[in-house]
Amino acid sequence: MGPSGAGDSFKYPWGIEVDARANVYVANTNNHRVLMCRDYGALVSEWGGPGEARLCMRRP
């Protein structure tokens, strides 16, 4: 699994959390993003990216 903006791979995924609806959140640290996936692996959304602009992240 990997969204096109994340280089089609995880880079040092660090944190993972599952909410009450079985959505899985992964802090993709070296891609500077947080990914939201369904419990079966389908990508739903992603936030962040490198940089200093609004909504950018630095190693979440």
Biopython code that builds the backbone (N, CA, C, O; Angstrom):
import numpy as np
from Bio.PDB.StructureBuilder import StructureBuilder

atoms = [
    (1, "MET", "N", (0.852, -1.171, 0.000)),
    (1, "MET", "CA", (0.000, 0.000, 0.000)),
    (1, "MET", "C", (0.889, 1.223, 0.000)),
    (1, "MET", "O", (1.950, 1.225, 0.624)),
    (2, "GLY", "N", (0.465, 2.258, -0.694)),
    (2, "GLY", "CA", (1.196, 3.506, -0.657)),
    (2, "GLY", "C", (0.575, 4.517, -1.575)),
    (2, "GLY", "O", (0.416, 4.246, -2.765)),
    (3, "PRO", "N", (0.213, 5.693, -1.058)),
    (3, "PRO", "CA", (-0.340, 6.723, -1.914)),
    (3, "PRO", "C", (0.745, 7.273, -2.823)),
    (3, "PRO", "O", (1.928, 7.235, -2.484)),
    (4, "SER", "N", (0.345, 7.779, -3.964)),
    (4, "SER", "CA", (1.319, 8.281, -4.928)),
    (4, "SER", "C", (2.189, 9.380, -4.350)),
    (4, "SER", "O", (3.363, 9.468, -4.708)),
    (5, "GLY", "N", (1.665, 10.215, -3.477)),
    (5, "GLY", "CA", (2.439, 11.297, -2.886)),
    (5, "GLY", "C", (3.462, 10.844, -1.870)),
    (5, "GLY", "O", (4.341, 11.623, -1.502)),
    (6, "ALA", "N", (3.378, 9.621, -1.409)),
    (6, "ALA", "CA", (4.295, 9.123, -0.389)),
    (6, "ALA", "C", (5.373, 8.220, -0.965)),
    (6, "ALA", "O", (6.052, 7.517, -0.216)),
    (7, "GLY", "N", (5.541, 8.225, -2.277)),
    (7, "GLY", "CA", (6.565, 7.413, -2.890)),
    (7, "GLY", "C", (6.239, 5.927, -2.875)),
    (7, "GLY", "O", (7.138, 5.094, -2.990)),
    (8, "ASP", "N", (4.959, 5.588, -2.732)),
    (8, "ASP", "CA", (4.483, 4.214, -2.756)),
    (8, "ASP", "C", (5.102, 3.318, -1.687)),
    (8, "ASP", "O", (5.175, 2.103, -1.867)),
    (9, "SER", "N", (5.546, 3.904, -0.578)),
    (9, "SER", "CA", (6.067, 3.086, 0.510)),
    (9, "SER", "C", (6.048, 3.865, 1.809)),
    (9, "SER", "O", (6.011, 5.095, 1.825)),
    (10, "PHE", "N", (6.073, 3.116, 2.894)),
    (10, "PHE", "CA", (6.253, 3.749, 4.195)),
    (10, "PHE", "C", (7.742, 4.015, 4.381)),
    (10, "PHE", "O", (8.589, 3.234, 3.948)),
    (11, "LYS", "N", (8.033, 5.115, 5.023)),
    (11, "LYS", "CA", (9.409, 5.426, 5.390)),
    (11, "LYS", "C", (9.432, 5.662, 6.889)),
    (11, "LYS", "O", (9.067, 6.731, 7.379)),
    (12, "TYR", "N", (9.870, 4.639, 7.601)),
    (12, "TYR", "CA", (9.984, 4.670, 9.051)),
    (12, "TYR", "C", (8.646, 4.965, 9.727)),
    (12, "TYR", "O", (8.516, 5.949, 10.455)),
    (13, "PRO", "N", (7.646, 4.104, 9.482)),
    (13, "PRO", "CA", (6.369, 4.295, 10.188)),
    (13, "PRO", "C", (6.594, 4.121, 11.673)),
    (13, "PRO", "O", (7.220, 3.147, 12.090)),
    (14, "TRP", "N", (6.106, 5.027, 12.468)),
    (14, "TRP", "CA", (6.424, 5.032, 13.891)),
    (14, "TRP", "C", (5.213, 4.750, 14.763)),
    (14, "TRP", "O", (5.256, 3.850, 15.602)),
    (15, "GLY", "N", (4.155, 5.487, 14.586)),
    (15, "GLY", "CA", (2.989, 5.318, 15.451)),
    (15, "GLY", "C", (1.812, 4.760, 14.682)),
    (15, "GLY", "O", (1.663, 4.991, 13.482)),
    (16, "ILE", "N", (0.973, 4.018, 15.399)),
    (16, "ILE", "CA", (-0.237, 3.471, 14.796)),
    (16, "ILE", "C", (-1.365, 3.548, 15.825)),
    (16, "ILE", "O", (-1.156, 3.336, 17.019)),
    (17, "GLU", "N", (-2.553, 3.852, 15.333)),
    (17, "GLU", "CA", (-3.724, 3.963, 16.207)),
    (17, "GLU", "C", (-4.935, 3.465, 15.425)),
    (17, "GLU", "O", (-5.001, 3.626, 14.206)),
    (18, "VAL", "N", (-5.884, 2.865, 16.121)),
    (18, "VAL", "CA", (-7.122, 2.391, 15.511)),
    (18, "VAL", "C", (-8.276, 3.045, 16.247)),
    (18, "VAL", "O", (-8.330, 3.017, 17.477)),
    (19, "ASP", "N", (-9.216, 3.646, 15.484)),
    (19, "ASP", "CA", (-10.348, 4.304, 16.136)),
    (19, "ASP", "C", (-11.532, 3.338, 16.269)),
    (19, "ASP", "O", (-11.439, 2.174, 15.877)),
    (20, "ALA", "N", (-12.634, 3.828, 16.821)),
    (20, "ALA", "CA", (-13.811, 3.001, 17.086)),
    (20, "ALA", "C", (-14.454, 2.453, 15.816)),
    (20, "ALA", "O", (-15.192, 1.470, 15.877)),
    (21, "ARG", "N", (-14.186, 3.074, 14.665)),
    (21, "ARG", "CA", (-14.740, 2.612, 13.392)),
    (21, "ARG", "C", (-13.762, 1.721, 12.621)),
    (21, "ARG", "O", (-13.979, 1.428, 11.445)),
    (22, "ALA", "N", (-12.707, 1.303, 13.275)),
    (22, "ALA", "CA", (-11.679, 0.428, 12.701)),
    (22, "ALA", "C", (-10.831, 1.125, 11.641)),
    (22, "ALA", "O", (-10.199, 0.455, 10.824)),
    (23, "ASN", "N", (-10.807, 2.451, 11.639)),
    (23, "ASN", "CA", (-9.874, 3.173, 10.780)),
    (23, "ASN", "C", (-8.497, 3.107, 11.423)),
    (23, "ASN", "O", (-8.363, 3.233, 12.641)),
    (24, "VAL", "N", (-7.486, 2.911, 10.607)),
    (24, "VAL", "CA", (-6.122, 2.776, 11.089)),
    (24, "VAL", "C", (-5.342, 4.031, 10.697)),
    (24, "VAL", "O", (-5.338, 4.425, 9.530)),
    (25, "TYR", "N", (-4.688, 4.651, 11.667)),
    (25, "TYR", "CA", (-3.883, 5.853, 11.435)),
    (25, "TYR", "C", (-2.419, 5.492, 11.645)),
    (25, "TYR", "O", (-2.052, 4.911, 12.667)),
    (26, "VAL", "N", (-1.587, 5.841, 10.670)),
    (26, "VAL", "CA", (-0.164, 5.525, 10.746)),
    (26, "VAL", "C", (0.637, 6.812, 10.586)),
    (26, "VAL", "O", (0.458, 7.546, 9.614)),
    (27, "ALA", "N", (1.519, 7.081, 11.540)),
    (27, "ALA", "CA", (2.458, 8.195, 11.416)),
    (27, "ALA", "C", (3.614, 7.710, 10.551)),
    (27, "ALA", "O", (4.450, 6.927, 11.003)),
    (28, "ASN", "N", (3.658, 8.174, 9.318)),
    (28, "ASN", "CA", (4.680, 7.793, 8.348)),
    (28, "ASN", "C", (5.810, 8.814, 8.469)),
    (28, "ASN", "O", (5.912, 9.745, 7.670)),
    (29, "THR", "N", (6.637, 8.627, 9.460)),
    (29, "THR", "CA", (7.556, 9.644, 9.961)),
    (29, "THR", "C", (8.471, 10.251, 8.905)),
    (29, "THR", "O", (8.491, 11.473, 8.758)),
    (30, "ASN", "N", (9.218, 9.457, 8.172)),
    (30, "ASN", "CA", (10.173, 10.039, 7.221)),
    (30, "ASN", "C", (9.531, 10.532, 5.932)),
    (30, "ASN", "O", (10.211, 11.143, 5.108)),
    (31, "ASN", "N", (8.238, 10.284, 5.737)),
    (31, "ASN", "CA", (7.492, 10.910, 4.648)),
    (31, "ASN", "C", (6.720, 12.127, 5.158)),
    (31, "ASN", "O", (6.043, 12.800, 4.381)),
    (32, "HIS", "N", (6.817, 12.412, 6.455)),
    (32, "HIS", "CA", (6.204, 13.592, 7.075)),
    (32, "HIS", "C", (4.690, 13.618, 6.866)),
    (32, "HIS", "O", (4.115, 14.668, 6.580)),
    (33, "ARG", "N", (4.053, 12.458, 7.012)),
    (33, "ARG", "CA", (2.615, 12.360, 6.788)),
    (33, "ARG", "C", (1.961, 11.475, 7.842)),
    (33, "ARG", "O", (2.618, 10.691, 8.527)),
    (34, "VAL", "N", (0.645, 11.626, 7.946)),
    (34, "VAL", "CA", (-0.190, 10.689, 8.686)),
    (34, "VAL", "C", (-1.164, 10.109, 7.674)),
    (34, "VAL", "O", (-1.829, 10.850, 6.950)),
    (35, "LEU", "N", (-1.248, 8.791, 7.624)),
    (35, "LEU", "CA", (-2.144, 8.107, 6.697)),
    (35, "LEU", "C", (-3.327, 7.529, 7.451)),
    (35, "LEU", "O", (-3.175, 7.036, 8.569)),
    (36, "MET", "N", (-4.504, 7.587, 6.844)),
    (36, "MET", "CA", (-5.696, 6.959, 7.403)),
    (36, "MET", "C", (-6.120, 5.873, 6.432)),
    (36, "MET", "O", (-6.359, 6.137, 5.253)),
    (37, "CYS", "N", (-6.213, 4.638, 6.941)),
    (37, "CYS", "CA", (-6.572, 3.485, 6.120)),
    (37, "CYS", "C", (-7.745, 2.746, 6.756)),
    (37, "CYS", "O", (-7.999, 2.869, 7.954)),
    (38, "ARG", "N", (-8.441, 1.993, 5.949)),
    (38, "ARG", "CA", (-9.467, 1.097, 6.478)),
    (38, "ARG", "C", (-8.782, -0.129, 7.074)),
    (38, "ARG", "O", (-7.606, -0.379, 6.811)),
    (39, "ASP", "N", (-9.507, -0.875, 7.860)),
    (39, "ASP", "CA", (-8.924, -2.047, 8.504)),
    (39, "ASP", "C", (-8.445, -3.101, 7.504)),
    (39, "ASP", "O", (-7.633, -3.953, 7.864)),
    (40, "TYR", "N", (-8.923, -3.065, 6.270)),
    (40, "TYR", "CA", (-8.489, -4.020, 5.249)),
    (40, "TYR", "C", (-7.374, -3.458, 4.364)),
    (40, "TYR", "O", (-6.981, -4.096, 3.387)),
    (41, "GLY", "N", (-6.858, -2.261, 4.699)),
    (41, "GLY", "CA", (-5.682, -1.718, 4.030)),
    (41, "GLY", "C", (-5.921, -0.643, 2.994)),
    (41, "GLY", "O", (-4.952, -0.073, 2.493)),
    (42, "ALA", "N", (-7.148, -0.337, 2.647)),
    (42, "ALA", "CA", (-7.414, 0.688, 1.631)),
    (42, "ALA", "C", (-7.127, 2.080, 2.194)),
    (42, "ALA", "O", (-7.593, 2.430, 3.278)),
    (43, "LEU", "N", (-6.367, 2.856, 1.456)),
    (43, "LEU", "CA", (-6.054, 4.230, 1.863)),
    (43, "LEU", "C", (-7.300, 5.093, 1.767)),
    (43, "LEU", "O", (-7.986, 5.090, 0.745)),
    (44, "VAL", "N", (-7.592, 5.830, 2.828)),
    (44, "VAL", "CA", (-8.738, 6.728, 2.857)),
    (44, "VAL", "C", (-8.281, 8.169, 2.669)),
    (44, "VAL", "O", (-8.858, 8.914, 1.877)),
    (45, "SER", "N", (-7.245, 8.554, 3.397)),
    (45, "SER", "CA", (-6.795, 9.935, 3.366)),
    (45, "SER", "C", (-5.368, 10.020, 3.887)),
    (45, "SER", "O", (-4.870, 9.086, 4.516)),
    (46, "GLU", "N", (-4.721, 11.133, 3.624)),
    (46, "GLU", "CA", (-3.409, 11.402, 4.190)),
    (46, "GLU", "C", (-3.288, 12.889, 4.474)),
    (46, "GLU", "O", (-3.885, 13.719, 3.788)),
    (47, "TRP", "N", (-2.513, 13.211, 5.487)),
    (47, "TRP", "CA", (-2.288, 14.598, 5.878)),
    (47, "TRP", "C", (-0.799, 14.860, 5.969)),
    (47, "TRP", "O", (-0.006, 13.967, 6.268)),
    (48, "GLY", "N", (-0.442, 16.090, 5.706)),
    (48, "GLY", "CA", (0.935, 16.498, 5.925)),
    (48, "GLY", "C", (1.770, 16.495, 4.675)),
    (48, "GLY", "O", (1.260, 16.556, 3.556)),
    (49, "GLY", "N", (3.043, 16.423, 4.884)),
    (49, "GLY", "CA", (4.059, 16.509, 3.850)),
    (49, "GLY", "C", (5.176, 17.370, 4.387)),
    (49, "GLY", "O", (4.977, 18.110, 5.351)),
    (50, "PRO", "N", (6.351, 17.291, 3.782)),
    (50, "PRO", "CA", (7.468, 18.089, 4.279)),
    (50, "PRO", "C", (7.275, 19.566, 3.986)),
    (50, "PRO", "O", (6.618, 19.933, 3.012)),
    (51, "GLY", "N", (7.846, 20.406, 4.825)),
    (51, "GLY", "CA", (7.802, 21.843, 4.577)),
    (51, "GLY", "C", (7.352, 22.635, 5.771)),
    (51, "GLY", "O", (7.140, 22.095, 6.857)),
    (52, "GLU", "N", (7.212, 23.908, 5.560)),
    (52, "GLU", "CA", (6.840, 24.834, 6.623)),
    (52, "GLU", "C", (5.439, 25.411, 6.442)),
    (52, "GLU", "O", (4.961, 26.146, 7.307)),
    (53, "ALA", "N", (4.782, 25.093, 5.345)),
    (53, "ALA", "CA", (3.456, 25.642, 5.064)),
    (53, "ALA", "C", (2.410, 25.046, 6.011)),
    (53, "ALA", "O", (2.667, 24.056, 6.695)),
    (54, "ARG", "N", (1.254, 25.654, 6.037)),
    (54, "ARG", "CA", (0.146, 25.168, 6.859)),
    (54, "ARG", "C", (-0.162, 23.720, 6.504)),
    (54, "ARG", "O", (-0.161, 23.358, 5.327)),
    (55, "LEU", "N", (-0.418, 22.912, 7.479)),
    (55, "LEU", "CA", (-0.724, 21.490, 7.385)),
    (55, "LEU", "C", (0.469, 20.620, 7.032)),
    (55, "LEU", "O", (0.307, 19.409, 6.877)),
    (56, "CYS", "N", (1.653, 21.185, 6.900)),
    (56, "CYS", "CA", (2.858, 20.373, 6.711)),
    (56, "CYS", "C", (3.288, 19.842, 8.065)),
    (56, "CYS", "O", (2.942, 20.405, 9.104)),
    (57, "MET", "N", (4.037, 18.766, 8.047)),
    (57, "MET", "CA", (4.476, 18.147, 9.294)),
    (57, "MET", "C", (5.984, 17.912, 9.239)),
    (57, "MET", "O", (6.586, 17.823, 8.169)),
    (58, "ARG", "N", (6.553, 17.818, 10.397)),
    (58, "ARG", "CA", (7.948, 17.457, 10.499)),
    (58, "ARG", "C", (8.060, 16.222, 11.371)),
    (58, "ARG", "O", (7.993, 16.316, 12.596)),
    (59, "ARG", "N", (8.229, 15.075, 10.755)),
    (59, "ARG", "CA", (8.424, 13.789, 11.413)),
    (59, "ARG", "C", (7.374, 13.479, 12.479)),
    (59, "ARG", "O", (7.698, 13.373, 13.662)),
    (60, "PRO", "N", (6.112, 13.334, 12.058)),
    (60, "PRO", "CA", (5.066, 13.038, 13.060)),
    (60, "PRO", "C", (5.297, 11.705, 13.745)),
    (60, "PRO", "O", (4.513, 11.310, 14.608)),
]
sb = StructureBuilder()
sb.init_structure("model")
sb.init_model(0)
sb.init_chain("A")
sb.init_seg("    ")
for serial, (resi, resn, name, xyz) in enumerate(atoms, 1):
    if name == "N":
        sb.init_residue(resn, " ", resi, " ")
    sb.init_atom(name, np.array(xyz, "f"), 0.0, 1.0, " ", f" {name:<3s}", serial, name[0])
structure = sb.get_structure()
